[in-house]
Amino acid sequence: MTAAPRRRGLAALVACALAVAGVVLGAAPASAANDVLDARTRLYVDPQSTTAQAARTLRGQARQDARLLSRVPSGSWFTGGTPDEVRRDVSRLVRRTGRQVPVLVAYNVPFRDCALYSAGGAASLDEYRAWIEGFAAGIGDRQAVVVLEPDGLGVIPWYTTLDGVQESCRPAELDPQTAVDERFAALNHAVDVLAALPRTVVYLDGTGSSWLPAGESADRLLKAGVQRADGFFLNVSNYERTENVVHYGTWVSGCIAYVTQVAPGDFASCGHQYWSGGPANDWNGVQLSNQGVWSDDAADPLLNTAGITSRYAMILGDVEPSTHFVVDTSRNGQGAWAAPAGVYTDAETWCNPPGRGLGVRPTTRTGNDLVDAYLWIKVPGESDGQCLRGTAGPEDPERGMVAPQAGGWFVEQARELIALADPPLTRR
C-alpha cells in the first residue's frame, strides 16, 4: 500500500491557518472540508507584481489592460539569484500577504527548458539544492502554495520514456549517464525541503492534456516524490481547456493509485488521451482531439472519454484516486490553437498562439474533490518567447512581429486575452 499524501492540499493549508488562529476543527466529511476551503482561502494579489510594474510603464489601453490583469491573483516567479537573494525576495513577498495565500513558482532547476526560450537555471545540482533551501527559508512558517519547477518533469535532459523512446532534449554539455538521476535528485530534495515547512503546500509538474500520456506523467511524478508532496500541477503556460485538463489529471491520479496500490509498475494499463479504448466503447479507442471539450457522453468519438473512464473503473475496483492537483487556467478560455495545416514545419502551438483568451478566475471552489484549485500560474500578458514556428525569424510569422522575450510584457497578447476571456473579465 502506498503512503497517504502528506496533506489534502490547500484545504490542509487553510485548516493549519485556522488552528494557528485558535479555531479547532473536528473530524468532518470531505464536503465539509471543501466548504471550509471555499469559504476561507483568499489567494494573494500582489500590488508589486510584474503585471503591476508593467502597468506603470504603459499608456492608454495597454495600461488599462495591465492594471486590470494586476487585480487578479497570479503566480510570483522566482527564477534565479543566490540562496541569500532568493530567501530575501521570497521573505519580502510572504511577509506582506497577511491572511491571503500567495502562489510561488520555483523555476531554477539546472538546464530548465532545455536551453530554449526560457533557458537558465542553477549551474549544478549542489547549487540548486542550496537555492531551494534558501527559497524555503524565505517562506518559513508562513502560508504559501509552491509550484515546483514548471517543465521540470516534462522536459528532462537525456530522458527515455516508458516506451523506450529517447526524448529530444539531449544537451551535449550534460552527461547522459547522470543527467536524469540529477533531475530527479533535485526535485526530490526540493519536495523534502518544502514539505517540511508547516504551512506550505507543494505541487510537482504533471505536464498537461496535450503533452505526456497519463501513465508517463504518473511514472515521472512518482520518481520525483509526488507521494511526499501535496500533488501535481497541470497546464502551466499552456492553453488546453479546463474540462480536458481535469479529465487528464484524474487519469494521472488514477494511474498513480493503480500502480502503487493494485498492480505495481503496470503503467501500460493506464488509460490516456492518445488511445481512448476501454470497456464502454468495446476498446475501440482513438486519439482524442484537443479541438473541443472532452466528456463521457460526447457524440464525437474524438472527444469521448467514456472508454478511458470505464477502463480506470475496471482496473481500480474499490481503490479511489487520491493524489490531488491544481490547474493553470490563466489563458485557456478559448482552448488550444489549431495551427493552419501545412504552413509551418514546427507550429509551436504552445508559444504565443493567436486568438486565445483568459480562463476561469483563480479559485479554490472547483467542485471536484481532486482539484485543489484553479490558479493563474503563468502570468497572463507575459510572452512565451520569441516564437519562430520553424522559420528563420526574427518575426513570429503568425503575428507578423517580433514577440517579446519570454517573460516580457506582450501588449498585443494581453489585449487579446482580455477581449476573448471566457468567462469575461470585468473591471472591479
C-alpha positions, 0 to 999 in steps of 0.5 A: 500500500502506498503512503497517504499524501502528506496533506489534502492540499490547500484545504490542509493549508487553510485548516493549519491557518485556522488552528494557528488562529485558535479555531479547532476543527473536528473530524468532518466529511470531505464536503465539509472540508471543501466548504471550509476551503471555499469559504476561507482561502483568499489567494494573494494579489500582489500590488508589486507584481510584474503585471503591476510594474508593467502597468506603470510603464504603459499608456492608454489601453495597454495600461488599462489592460495591465492594471486590470490583469494586476487585480487578479491573483497570479503566480510570483516567479522566482527564477534565479539569484543566490540562496541569500537573494532568493530567501530575501525576495521570497521573505519580502513577498510572504511577509506582506500577504497577511491572511491571503495565500500567495502562489510561488513558482520555483523555476531554477532547476539546472538546464530548465527548458532545455536551453530554449526560450526560457533557458537558465537555471542553477549551474549544478545540482549542489547549487540548486539544492542550496537555492531551494533551501534558501527559497524555503527559508524565505517562506518559513512558517508562513502560508504559501502554495509552491509550484515546483519547477514548471517543465521540470518533469516534462522536459528532462535532459537525456530522458527515455520514456516508458516506451523506450523512446529517447526524448529530444532534449539531449544537451551535449554539455550534460552527461547522459549517464547522470543527467536524469538521476540529477533531475530527479535528485533535485526535485526530490530534495526540493519536495523534502525541503518544502514539505517540511515547512508547516504551512506550505503546500507543494505541487510537482509538474504533471505536464498537461492534456496535450503533452505526456500520456497519463501513465508517463506523467504518473511514472515521472511524478512518482520518481520525483516524490509526488507521494511526499508532496501535496500533488501535481500541477497541470497546464502551466503556460499552456492553453488546453481547456479546463474540462480536458485538463481535469479529465487528464489529471484524474487519469494521472491520479488514477494511474498513480493509485493503480500502480502503487496500490493494485498492480505495481509498475503496470503503467501500460494499463493506464488509460490516456488521451492518445488511445481512448479504448476501454470497456464502454466503447468495446476498446475501440479507442482513438486519439482524442482531439484537443479541438473541443471539450472532452466528456463521457457522453460526447457524440464525437468519438474524438472527444469521448472519454467514456472508454478511458473512464470505464477502463480506470473503473475496471482496473481500480475496483474499490481503490479511489484516486487520491493524489490531488492537483491544481490547474493553470487556467490563466489563458485557456478560455478559448482552448488550444490553437489549431495551427493552419495545416501545412504552413509551418514545419514546427507550429509551436502551438504552445508559444504565443498562439493567436486568438486565445483568451483568459480562463476561469478566475483563480479559485479554490471552489472547483467542485471536484474533490481532486482539484485543489484549485484553479490558479493563474500560474503563468502570468497572463500578458507575459510572452512565451518567447520569441516564437519562430514556428520553424522559420528563420525569424526574427518575426513570429510569422503568425503575428507578423512581429517580433514577440517579446522575450519570454517573460516580457510584457506582450501588449498585443497578447494581453489585449487579446486575452482580455477581449476573448476571456471566457468567462469575461473579465470585468473591471472591479 
